[in-house]
C-alpha cells in the first residue's frame, strides 16, 4: 500500500477512523499506565529486579509480573483491559478496511 492510498483512505473515512484512533490511544494509555502501576507495586514490595525490569521494558515485563503476583491485581486489570481495547480497535479498523477497500 502506498502513502497516497493510505491518505486517500484516511481522508475518505475520517468519520469512522477518528473514533478508532481515539479508542486505540485510550487502550494504549491504559496499557502503559498499568505497567507503571505494576512497577510501583513491584518496587513497593521490594521486588527490585521486577521493578527495574518493568521500568526498562514497560508492559513486556509488567504483564507477567501482574499475572504472577496476586498483589498486582489493579495493574493486571488495567493492562488486560488496555490490550482488549487495543485489540477491538485494530479488529474494527481491519473490518472497516475490508468493507471499504
Biopython code that builds the backbone (N, CA, C, O; Angstrom):
import numpy as np
from Bio.PDB.StructureBuilder import StructureBuilder

atoms = [
    (1, "UNK", "N", (0.849, -1.169, 0.000)),
    (1, "UNK", "CA", (0.000, 0.000, 0.000)),
    (1, "UNK", "C", (0.898, 1.236, 0.000)),
    (1, "UNK", "O", (1.841, 1.336, 0.786)),
    (2, "UNK", "N", (0.594, 2.159, -0.881)),
    (2, "UNK", "CA", (1.396, 3.366, -0.969)),
    (2, "UNK", "C", (0.877, 4.420, -0.003)),
    (2, "UNK", "O", (-0.207, 4.287, 0.564)),
    (3, "UNK", "N", (1.664, 5.455, 0.171)),
    (3, "UNK", "CA", (1.251, 6.548, 1.053)),
    (3, "UNK", "C", (0.012, 7.240, 0.501)),
    (3, "UNK", "O", (-0.863, 7.653, 1.262)),
    (4, "UNK", "N", (-0.061, 7.366, -0.803)),
    (4, "UNK", "CA", (-1.204, 8.038, -1.420)),
    (4, "UNK", "C", (-2.490, 7.260, -1.158)),
    (4, "UNK", "O", (-3.527, 7.861, -0.880)),
    (5, "UNK", "N", (-2.437, 5.948, -1.242)),
    (5, "UNK", "CA", (-3.625, 5.128, -0.978)),
    (5, "UNK", "C", (-4.044, 5.237, 0.479)),
    (5, "UNK", "O", (-5.237, 5.297, 0.780)),
    (6, "UNK", "N", (-3.068, 5.264, 1.393)),
    (6, "UNK", "CA", (-3.393, 5.397, 2.815)),
    (6, "UNK", "C", (-4.028, 6.748, 3.109)),
    (6, "UNK", "O", (-5.003, 6.827, 3.856)),
    (7, "UNK", "N", (-3.485, 7.804, 2.530)),
    (7, "UNK", "CA", (-4.041, 9.143, 2.753)),
    (7, "UNK", "C", (-5.440, 9.242, 2.165)),
    (7, "UNK", "O", (-6.324, 9.832, 2.785)),
    (8, "UNK", "N", (-5.657, 8.679, 0.989)),
    (8, "UNK", "CA", (-6.995, 8.704, 0.389)),
    (8, "UNK", "C", (-7.994, 7.936, 1.246)),
    (8, "UNK", "O", (-9.126, 8.381, 1.433)),
    (9, "UNK", "N", (-7.582, 6.790, 1.764)),
    (9, "UNK", "CA", (-8.465, 6.010, 2.634)),
    (9, "UNK", "C", (-8.774, 6.777, 3.907)),
    (9, "UNK", "O", (-9.924, 6.818, 4.342)),
    (10, "UNK", "N", (-7.755, 7.388, 4.511)),
    (10, "UNK", "CA", (-7.959, 8.134, 5.749)),
    (10, "UNK", "C", (-8.879, 9.328, 5.524)),
    (10, "UNK", "O", (-9.774, 9.582, 6.330)),
    (11, "UNK", "N", (-8.667, 10.059, 4.440)),
    (11, "UNK", "CA", (-9.484, 11.243, 4.186)),
    (11, "UNK", "C", (-10.921, 10.887, 3.839)),
    (11, "UNK", "O", (-11.839, 11.643, 4.160)),
    (12, "UNK", "N", (-11.128, 9.760, 3.196)),
    (12, "UNK", "CA", (-12.491, 9.382, 2.823)),
    (12, "UNK", "C", (-13.256, 8.745, 3.979)),
    (12, "UNK", "O", (-14.487, 8.724, 3.954)),
    (13, "UNK", "N", (-12.564, 8.228, 4.988)),
    (13, "UNK", "CA", (-13.220, 7.527, 6.102)),
    (13, "UNK", "C", (-12.916, 8.165, 7.457)),
    (13, "UNK", "O", (-12.793, 7.455, 8.456)),
    (14, "UNK", "N", (-12.794, 9.481, 7.506)),
    (14, "UNK", "CA", (-12.453, 10.150, 8.762)),
    (14, "UNK", "C", (-13.501, 9.935, 9.843)),
    (14, "UNK", "O", (-13.162, 9.828, 11.021)),
    (15, "UNK", "N", (-14.745, 9.873, 9.463)),
    (15, "UNK", "CA", (-15.823, 9.723, 10.438)),
    (15, "UNK", "C", (-15.695, 8.414, 11.207)),
    (15, "UNK", "O", (-16.058, 8.351, 12.381)),
    (16, "UNK", "N", (-15.189, 7.382, 10.568)),
    (16, "UNK", "CA", (-15.040, 6.086, 11.228)),
    (16, "UNK", "C", (-13.654, 5.900, 11.857)),
    (16, "UNK", "O", (-13.522, 5.251, 12.895)),
    (17, "UNK", "N", (-12.637, 6.462, 11.232)),
    (17, "UNK", "CA", (-11.280, 6.228, 11.717)),
    (17, "UNK", "C", (-10.922, 7.058, 12.945)),
    (17, "UNK", "O", (-10.149, 6.596, 13.783)),
    (18, "UNK", "N", (-11.452, 8.250, 13.075)),
    (18, "UNK", "CA", (-11.104, 9.076, 14.239)),
    (18, "UNK", "C", (-11.542, 8.433, 15.555)),
    (18, "UNK", "O", (-10.747, 8.414, 16.495)),
    (19, "UNK", "N", (-12.773, 7.903, 15.672)),
    (19, "UNK", "CA", (-13.104, 7.200, 16.924)),
    (19, "UNK", "C", (-12.231, 5.972, 17.168)),
    (19, "UNK", "O", (-11.931, 5.646, 18.316)),
    (20, "UNK", "N", (-11.825, 5.293, 16.106)),
    (20, "UNK", "CA", (-10.939, 4.136, 16.280)),
    (20, "UNK", "C", (-9.555, 4.559, 16.761)),
    (20, "UNK", "O", (-8.940, 3.867, 17.573)),
    (21, "UNK", "N", (-9.068, 5.679, 16.269)),
    (21, "UNK", "CA", (-7.775, 6.188, 16.728)),
    (21, "UNK", "C", (-7.865, 6.608, 18.191)),
    (21, "UNK", "O", (-6.944, 6.355, 18.968)),
    (22, "UNK", "N", (-8.964, 7.244, 18.566)),
    (22, "UNK", "CA", (-9.163, 7.638, 19.964)),
    (22, "UNK", "C", (-9.267, 6.403, 20.844)),
    (22, "UNK", "O", (-8.694, 6.369, 21.934)),
    (23, "UNK", "N", (-9.986, 5.394, 20.389)),
    (23, "UNK", "CA", (-10.120, 4.152, 21.150)),
    (23, "UNK", "C", (-8.767, 3.451, 21.298)),
    (23, "UNK", "O", (-8.440, 2.948, 22.373)),
    (24, "UNK", "N", (-7.990, 3.418, 20.227)),
    (24, "UNK", "CA", (-6.659, 2.809, 20.282)),
    (24, "UNK", "C", (-5.759, 3.545, 21.271)),
    (24, "UNK", "O", (-5.051, 2.915, 22.057)),
    (25, "UNK", "N", (-5.786, 4.873, 21.234)),
    (25, "UNK", "CA", (-4.922, 5.627, 22.145)),
    (25, "UNK", "C", (-5.376, 5.484, 23.592)),
    (25, "UNK", "O", (-4.543, 5.515, 24.498)),
    (26, "UNK", "N", (-6.681, 5.327, 23.832)),
    (26, "UNK", "CA", (-7.155, 5.080, 25.198)),
    (26, "UNK", "C", (-6.670, 3.719, 25.691)),
    (26, "UNK", "O", (-6.257, 3.594, 26.844)),
    (27, "UNK", "N", (-6.714, 2.710, 24.845)),
    (27, "UNK", "CA", (-6.201, 1.392, 25.220)),
    (27, "UNK", "C", (-4.707, 1.404, 25.467)),
    (27, "UNK", "O", (-4.225, 0.753, 26.394)),
    (28, "UNK", "N", (-3.971, 2.133, 24.650)),
    (28, "UNK", "CA", (-2.527, 2.239, 24.843)),
    (28, "UNK", "C", (-2.203, 2.956, 26.149)),
    (28, "UNK", "O", (-1.261, 2.587, 26.850)),
    (29, "UNK", "N", (-2.983, 3.975, 26.470)),
    (29, "UNK", "CA", (-2.794, 4.683, 27.737)),
    (29, "UNK", "C", (-3.058, 3.764, 28.917)),
    (29, "UNK", "O", (-2.307, 3.776, 29.892)),
    (30, "UNK", "N", (-4.117, 2.967, 28.838)),
    (30, "UNK", "CA", (-4.405, 2.020, 29.919)),
    (30, "UNK", "C", (-3.279, 1.007, 30.072)),
    (30, "UNK", "O", (-2.900, 0.660, 31.191)),
    (31, "UNK", "N", (-2.749, 0.536, 28.964)),
    (31, "UNK", "CA", (-1.663, -0.441, 28.999)),
    (31, "UNK", "C", (-0.407, 0.150, 29.640)),
    (31, "UNK", "O", (0.219, -0.487, 30.488)),
    (32, "UNK", "N", (-0.044, 1.354, 29.238)),
    (32, "UNK", "CA", (1.160, 1.975, 29.785)),
    (32, "UNK", "C", (0.974, 2.385, 31.240)),
    (32, "UNK", "O", (1.897, 2.250, 32.042)),
    (33, "UNK", "N", (-0.209, 2.882, 31.588)),
    (33, "UNK", "CA", (-0.465, 3.237, 32.980)),
    (33, "UNK", "C", (-0.456, 1.987, 33.853)),
    (33, "UNK", "O", (0.024, 2.031, 34.986)),
    (34, "UNK", "N", (-0.972, 0.888, 33.349)),
    (34, "UNK", "CA", (-0.934, -0.372, 34.087)),
    (34, "UNK", "C", (0.485, -0.852, 34.318)),
    (34, "UNK", "O", (0.787, -1.416, 35.371)),
    (35, "UNK", "N", (1.362, -0.635, 33.342)),
    (35, "UNK", "CA", (2.755, -1.041, 33.539)),
    (35, "UNK", "C", (3.434, -0.168, 34.585)),
    (35, "UNK", "O", (4.273, -0.659, 35.339)),
    (36, "UNK", "N", (3.093, 1.106, 34.646)),
    (36, "UNK", "CA", (3.666, 1.964, 35.685)),
    (36, "UNK", "C", (3.144, 1.588, 37.070)),
    (36, "UNK", "O", (3.888, 1.643, 38.049)),
    (37, "UNK", "N", (1.875, 1.210, 37.156)),
    (37, "UNK", "CA", (1.322, 0.744, 38.432)),
    (37, "UNK", "C", (2.002, -0.555, 38.849)),
    (37, "UNK", "O", (2.281, -0.757, 40.031)),
    (38, "UNK", "N", (2.267, -1.426, 37.897)),
    (38, "UNK", "CA", (2.976, -2.673, 38.211)),
    (38, "UNK", "C", (4.392, -2.387, 38.698)),
    (38, "UNK", "O", (4.879, -3.049, 39.614)),
    (39, "UNK", "N", (5.053, -1.407, 38.092)),
    (39, "UNK", "CA", (6.402, -1.050, 38.541)),
    (39, "UNK", "C", (6.367, -0.496, 39.961)),
    (39, "UNK", "O", (7.214, -0.845, 40.783)),
    (40, "UNK", "N", (5.400, 0.359, 40.254)),
    (40, "UNK", "CA", (5.277, 0.896, 41.611)),
    (40, "UNK", "C", (4.957, -0.201, 42.611)),
    (40, "UNK", "O", (5.471, -0.193, 43.730)),
    (41, "UNK", "N", (4.114, -1.138, 42.218)),
    (41, "UNK", "CA", (3.783, -2.258, 43.106)),
    (41, "UNK", "C", (5.012, -3.124, 43.365)),
    (41, "UNK", "O", (5.266, -3.529, 44.499)),
    (42, "UNK", "N", (5.764, -3.402, 42.320)),
    (42, "UNK", "CA", (6.966, -4.232, 42.483)),
    (42, "UNK", "C", (7.997, -3.534, 43.362)),
    (42, "UNK", "O", (8.590, -4.157, 44.242)),
    (43, "UNK", "N", (8.209, -2.257, 43.128)),
    (43, "UNK", "CA", (9.188, -1.537, 43.938)),
    (43, "UNK", "C", (8.703, -1.361, 45.369)),
    (43, "UNK", "O", (9.506, -1.385, 46.301)),
    (44, "UNK", "N", (7.400, -1.185, 45.553)),
    (44, "UNK", "CA", (6.854, -1.063, 46.898)),
    (44, "UNK", "C", (6.952, -2.345, 47.695)),
    (44, "UNK", "O", (7.067, -2.309, 48.921)),
    (45, "UNK", "N", (6.909, -3.475, 47.018)),
    (45, "UNK", "CA", (7.048, -4.775, 47.687)),
    (45, "UNK", "C", (8.493, -5.268, 47.694)),
    (45, "UNK", "O", (8.759, -6.428, 48.008)),
    (46, "UNK", "N", (9.407, -4.394, 47.351)),
    (46, "UNK", "CA", (10.853, -4.666, 47.350)),
    (46, "UNK", "C", (11.255, -5.806, 46.420)),
    (46, "UNK", "O", (12.194, -6.552, 46.699)),
    (47, "UNK", "N", (10.537, -5.926, 45.323)),
    (47, "UNK", "CA", (10.949, -6.828, 44.239)),
    (47, "UNK", "C", (11.757, -5.986, 43.245)),
    (47, "UNK", "O", (11.256, -5.583, 42.195)),
    (48, "UNK", "N", (13.018, -5.733, 43.603)),
    (48, "UNK", "CA", (13.823, -4.770, 42.869)),
    (48, "UNK", "C", (14.055, -5.185, 41.422)),
    (48, "UNK", "O", (13.984, -4.348, 40.522)),
    (49, "UNK", "N", (14.327, -6.445, 41.190)),
    (49, "UNK", "CA", (14.596, -6.885, 39.815)),
    (49, "UNK", "C", (13.368, -6.729, 38.932)),
    (49, "UNK", "O", (13.467, -6.273, 37.793)),
    (50, "UNK", "N", (12.199, -7.112, 39.466)),
    (50, "UNK", "CA", (10.966, -6.935, 38.708)),
    (50, "UNK", "C", (10.709, -5.452, 38.447)),
    (50, "UNK", "O", (10.367, -5.064, 37.330)),
    (51, "UNK", "N", (10.870, -4.637, 39.468)),
    (51, "UNK", "CA", (10.605, -3.207, 39.318)),
    (51, "UNK", "C", (11.483, -2.550, 38.281)),
    (51, "UNK", "O", (11.004, -1.771, 37.457)),
    (52, "UNK", "N", (12.770, -2.860, 38.315)),
    (52, "UNK", "CA", (13.688, -2.277, 37.331)),
    (52, "UNK", "C", (13.396, -2.821, 35.937)),
    (52, "UNK", "O", (13.455, -2.081, 34.956)),
    (53, "UNK", "N", (13.080, -4.109, 35.847)),
    (53, "UNK", "CA", (12.750, -4.691, 34.536)),
    (53, "UNK", "C", (11.489, -4.057, 33.958)),
    (53, "UNK", "O", (11.416, -3.804, 32.756)),
    (54, "UNK", "N", (10.496, -3.798, 34.810)),
    (54, "UNK", "CA", (9.262, -3.175, 34.327)),
    (54, "UNK", "C", (9.523, -1.737, 33.908)),
    (54, "UNK", "O", (8.989, -1.283, 32.895)),
    (55, "UNK", "N", (10.337, -1.013, 34.672)),
    (55, "UNK", "CA", (10.657, 0.366, 34.294)),
    (55, "UNK", "C", (11.408, 0.431, 32.971)),
    (55, "UNK", "O", (11.219, 1.369, 32.197)),
    (56, "UNK", "N", (12.253, -0.548, 32.709)),
    (56, "UNK", "CA", (13.037, -0.542, 31.476)),
    (56, "UNK", "C", (12.255, -1.040, 30.267)),
    (56, "UNK", "O", (12.451, -0.546, 29.156)),
    (57, "UNK", "N", (11.369, -2.019, 30.472)),
    (57, "UNK", "CA", (10.698, -2.618, 29.313)),
    (57, "UNK", "C", (9.204, -2.342, 29.243)),
    (57, "UNK", "O", (8.568, -2.690, 28.247)),
    (58, "UNK", "N", (8.632, -1.735, 30.256)),
    (58, "UNK", "CA", (7.212, -1.385, 30.205)),
    (58, "UNK", "C", (6.321, -2.590, 30.389)),
    (58, "UNK", "O", (6.534, -3.408, 31.284)),
    (59, "UNK", "N", (5.328, -2.693, 29.538)),
    (59, "UNK", "CA", (4.314, -3.739, 29.706)),
    (59, "UNK", "C", (4.849, -5.135, 29.408)),
    (59, "UNK", "O", (4.234, -6.126, 29.802)),
    (60, "UNK", "N", (5.981, -5.228, 28.722)),
    (60, "UNK", "CA", (6.538, -6.537, 28.384)),
    (60, "UNK", "C", (6.887, -7.314, 29.651)),
    (60, "UNK", "O", (6.677, -8.526, 29.710)),
    (61, "UNK", "N", (7.410, -6.638, 30.652)),
    (61, "UNK", "CA", (7.694, -7.290, 31.933)),
    (61, "UNK", "C", (6.570, -7.051, 32.933)),
    (61, "UNK", "O", (6.409, -7.824, 33.877)),
    (62, "UNK", "N", (5.794, -5.991, 32.736)),
    (62, "UNK", "CA", (4.722, -5.674, 33.681)),
    (62, "UNK", "C", (3.582, -6.666, 33.655)),
    (62, "UNK", "O", (3.012, -6.989, 34.698)),
    (63, "UNK", "N", (3.245, -7.148, 32.481)),
    (63, "UNK", "CA", (2.145, -8.107, 32.377)),
    (63, "UNK", "C", (2.480, -9.444, 33.038)),
    (63, "UNK", "O", (1.651, -9.951, 33.794)),
    (64, "UNK", "N", (3.649, -10.040, 32.795)),
    (64, "UNK", "CA", (3.962, -11.279, 33.519)),
    (64, "UNK", "C", (4.028, -11.086, 35.032)),
    (64, "UNK", "O", (3.611, -11.960, 35.792)),
    (65, "UNK", "N", (4.553, -9.941, 35.468)),
    (65, "UNK", "CA", (4.614, -9.682, 36.912)),
    (65, "UNK", "C", (3.216, -9.623, 37.506)),
    (65, "UNK", "O", (2.957, -10.210, 38.557)),
    (66, "UNK", "N", (2.324, -8.922, 36.840)),
    (66, "UNK", "CA", (0.970, -8.787, 37.391)),
    (66, "UNK", "C", (0.188, -10.094, 37.308)),
    (66, "UNK", "O", (-0.721, -10.316, 38.107)),
    (67, "UNK", "N", (0.521, -10.951, 36.365)),
    (67, "UNK", "CA", (-0.149, -12.251, 36.288)),
    (67, "UNK", "C", (0.384, -13.228, 37.333)),
    (67, "UNK", "O", (-0.346, -14.112, 37.779)),
    (68, "UNK", "N", (1.638, -13.079, 37.723)),
    (68, "UNK", "CA", (2.245, -13.999, 38.685)),
    (68, "UNK", "C", (1.978, -13.619, 40.141)),
    (68, "UNK", "O", (1.901, -14.494, 41.003)),
    (69, "UNK", "N", (1.839, -12.335, 40.419)),
    (69, "UNK", "CA", (1.712, -11.877, 41.799)),
    (69, "UNK", "C", (0.296, -11.379, 42.073)),
    (69, "UNK", "O", (-0.236, -10.553, 41.331)),
    (70, "UNK", "N", (-0.303, -11.884, 43.137)),
    (70, "UNK", "CA", (-1.693, -11.554, 43.470)),
    (70, "UNK", "C", (-1.866, -10.098, 43.897)),
    (70, "UNK", "O", (-2.944, -9.535, 43.714)),
    (71, "UNK", "N", (-0.841, -9.484, 44.455)),
    (71, "UNK", "CA", (-0.986, -8.121, 44.951)),
    (71, "UNK", "C", (-0.939, -7.080, 43.832)),
    (71, "UNK", "O", (-1.018, -5.885, 44.119)),
    (72, "UNK", "N", (-0.815, -7.481, 42.596)),
    (72, "UNK", "CA", (-0.800, -6.561, 41.460)),
    (72, "UNK", "C", (-2.081, -6.694, 40.643)),
    (72, "UNK", "O", (-2.043, -6.633, 39.414)),
    (73, "UNK", "N", (-3.213, -6.875, 41.318)),
    (73, "UNK", "CA", (-4.481, -7.068, 40.604)),
    (73, "UNK", "C", (-4.907, -5.836, 39.816)),
    (73, "UNK", "O", (-5.409, -5.957, 38.699)),
    (74, "UNK", "N", (-4.709, -4.642, 40.394)),
    (74, "UNK", "CA", (-5.124, -3.424, 39.699)),
    (74, "UNK", "C", (-4.309, -3.229, 38.421)),
    (74, "UNK", "O", (-4.859, -2.863, 37.382)),
    (75, "UNK", "N", (-3.020, -3.470, 38.495)),
    (75, "UNK", "CA", (-2.175, -3.356, 37.303)),
    (75, "UNK", "C", (-2.584, -4.384, 36.255)),
    (75, "UNK", "O", (-2.619, -4.088, 35.060)),
    (76, "UNK", "N", (-2.896, -5.601, 36.715)),
    (76, "UNK", "CA", (-3.319, -6.653, 35.787)),
    (76, "UNK", "C", (-4.614, -6.264, 35.086)),
    (76, "UNK", "O", (-4.740, -6.438, 33.874)),
    (77, "UNK", "N", (-5.576, -5.738, 35.840)),
    (77, "UNK", "CA", (-6.849, -5.369, 35.222)),
    (77, "UNK", "C", (-6.666, -4.227, 34.227)),
    (77, "UNK", "O", (-7.294, -4.224, 33.168)),
    (78, "UNK", "N", (-5.818, -3.261, 34.556)),
    (78, "UNK", "CA", (-5.571, -2.163, 33.617)),
    (78, "UNK", "C", (-4.919, -2.656, 32.332)),
    (78, "UNK", "O", (-5.329, -2.276, 31.236)),
    (79, "UNK", "N", (-3.910, -3.496, 32.469)),
    (79, "UNK", "CA", (-3.200, -3.956, 31.277)),
    (79, "UNK", "C", (-4.058, -4.877, 30.419)),
    (79, "UNK", "O", (-4.021, -4.783, 29.192)),
    (80, "UNK", "N", (-4.821, -5.755, 31.034)),
    (80, "UNK", "CA", (-5.674, -6.650, 30.245)),
    (80, "UNK", "C", (-6.790, -5.882, 29.549)),
    (80, "UNK", "O", (-7.127, -6.177, 28.403)),
    (81, "UNK", "N", (-7.365, -4.896, 30.238)),
    (81, "UNK", "CA", (-8.385, -4.065, 29.589)),
    (81, "UNK", "C", (-7.781, -3.232, 28.469)),
    (81, "UNK", "O", (-8.413, -3.040, 27.429)),
    (82, "UNK", "N", (-6.571, -2.737, 28.670)),
    (82, "UNK", "CA", (-5.900, -1.982, 27.614)),
    (82, "UNK", "C", (-5.624, -2.830, 26.388)),
    (82, "UNK", "O", (-5.813, -2.379, 25.258)),
    (83, "UNK", "N", (-5.174, -4.064, 26.609)),
    (83, "UNK", "CA", (-4.935, -4.977, 25.486)),
    (83, "UNK", "C", (-6.243, -5.289, 24.766)),
    (83, "UNK", "O", (-6.274, -5.368, 23.538)),
    (84, "UNK", "N", (-7.320, -5.465, 25.526)),
    (84, "UNK", "CA", (-8.620, -5.751, 24.908)),
    (84, "UNK", "C", (-9.103, -4.569, 24.071)),
    (84, "UNK", "O", (-9.609, -4.760, 22.965)),
    (85, "UNK", "N", (-8.954, -3.359, 24.587)),
    (85, "UNK", "CA", (-9.397, -2.170, 23.848)),
    (85, "UNK", "C", (-8.554, -1.976, 22.589)),
    (85, "UNK", "O", (-9.085, -1.631, 21.534)),
    (86, "UNK", "N", (-7.263, -2.192, 22.695)),
    (86, "UNK", "CA", (-6.399, -2.094, 21.514)),
    (86, "UNK", "C", (-6.797, -3.145, 20.478)),
    (86, "UNK", "O", (-6.870, -2.848, 19.286)),
    (87, "UNK", "N", (-7.051, -4.357, 20.928)),
    (87, "UNK", "CA", (-7.464, -5.420, 20.009)),
    (87, "UNK", "C", (-8.773, -5.112, 19.310)),
    (87, "UNK", "O", (-8.903, -5.332, 18.105)),
    (88, "UNK", "N", (-9.747, -4.603, 20.057)),
    (88, "UNK", "CA", (-11.039, -4.253, 19.462)),
    (88, "UNK", "C", (-10.866, -3.152, 18.427)),
    (88, "UNK", "O", (-11.456, -3.219, 17.349)),
    (89, "UNK", "N", (-10.067, -2.146, 18.740)),
    (89, "UNK", "CA", (-9.890, -1.054, 17.787)),
    (89, "UNK", "C", (-9.157, -1.517, 16.529)),
    (89, "UNK", "O", (-9.484, -1.075, 15.428)),
    (90, "UNK", "N", (-8.177, -2.396, 16.678)),
    (90, "UNK", "CA", (-7.465, -2.888, 15.499)),
    (90, "UNK", "C", (-8.339, -3.798, 14.642)),
    (90, "UNK", "O", (-8.285, -3.735, 13.414)),
    (91, "UNK", "N", (-9.141, -4.641, 15.283)),
    (91, "UNK", "CA", (-10.053, -5.506, 14.523)),
    (91, "UNK", "C", (-11.092, -4.660, 13.795)),
    (91, "UNK", "O", (-11.410, -4.930, 12.637)),
    (92, "UNK", "N", (-11.622, -3.640, 14.466)),
    (92, "UNK", "CA", (-12.604, -2.765, 13.819)),
    (92, "UNK", "C", (-11.976, -2.010, 12.652)),
    (92, "UNK", "O", (-12.629, -1.819, 11.626)),
    (93, "UNK", "N", (-10.734, -1.581, 12.785)),
    (93, "UNK", "CA", (-10.058, -0.897, 11.682)),
    (93, "UNK", "C", (-9.840, -1.844, 10.504)),
    (93, "UNK", "O", (-9.990, -1.441, 9.350)),
    (94, "UNK", "N", (-9.488, -3.094, 10.784)),
    (94, "UNK", "CA", (-9.309, -4.075, 9.703)),
    (94, "UNK", "C", (-10.631, -4.390, 9.011)),
    (94, "UNK", "O", (-10.678, -4.519, 7.788)),
    (95, "UNK", "N", (-11.696, -4.512, 9.785)),
    (95, "UNK", "CA", (-13.014, -4.759, 9.196)),
    (95, "UNK", "C", (-13.433, -3.577, 8.335)),
    (95, "UNK", "O", (-13.959, -3.763, 7.237)),
    (96, "UNK", "N", (-13.203, -2.366, 8.822)),
    (96, "UNK", "CA", (-13.521, -1.175, 8.033)),
    (96, "UNK", "C", (-12.703, -1.150, 6.752)),
    (96, "UNK", "O", (-13.215, -0.810, 5.685)),
    (97, "UNK", "N", (-11.438, -1.508, 6.863)),
    (97, "UNK", "CA", (-10.573, -1.545, 5.686)),
    (97, "UNK", "C", (-11.109, -2.542, 4.659)),
    (97, "UNK", "O", (-11.154, -2.237, 3.467)),
    (98, "UNK", "N", (-11.514, -3.727, 5.111)),
    (98, "UNK", "CA", (-12.006, -4.747, 4.187)),
    (98, "UNK", "C", (-13.350, -4.371, 3.577)),
    (98, "UNK", "O", (-13.608, -4.677, 2.412)),
    (99, "UNK", "N", (-14.205, -3.714, 4.347)),
    (99, "UNK", "CA", (-15.520, -3.338, 3.829)),
    (99, "UNK", "C", (-15.449, -2.198, 2.828)),
    (99, "UNK", "O", (-16.230, -2.155, 1.877)),
    (100, "UNK", "N", (-14.529, -1.286, 3.032)),
    (100, "UNK", "CA", (-14.469, -0.093, 2.187)),
    (100, "UNK", "C", (-13.570, -0.303, 0.988)),
    (100, "UNK", "O", (-13.897, 0.127, -0.118)),
    (101, "UNK", "N", (-12.456, -0.949, 1.192)),
    (101, "UNK", "CA", (-11.479, -1.074, 0.123)),
    (101, "UNK", "C", (-11.896, -2.096, -0.831)),
    (101, "UNK", "O", (-11.195, -2.348, -1.812)),
]
sb = StructureBuilder()
sb.init_structure("model")
sb.init_model(0)
sb.init_chain("A")
sb.init_seg("    ")
for serial, (resi, resn, name, xyz) in enumerate(atoms, 1):
    if name == "N":
        sb.init_residue(resn, " ", resi, " ")
    sb.init_atom(name, np.array(xyz, "f"), 0.0, 1.0, " ", f" {name:<3s}", serial, name[0])
structure = sb.get_structure()
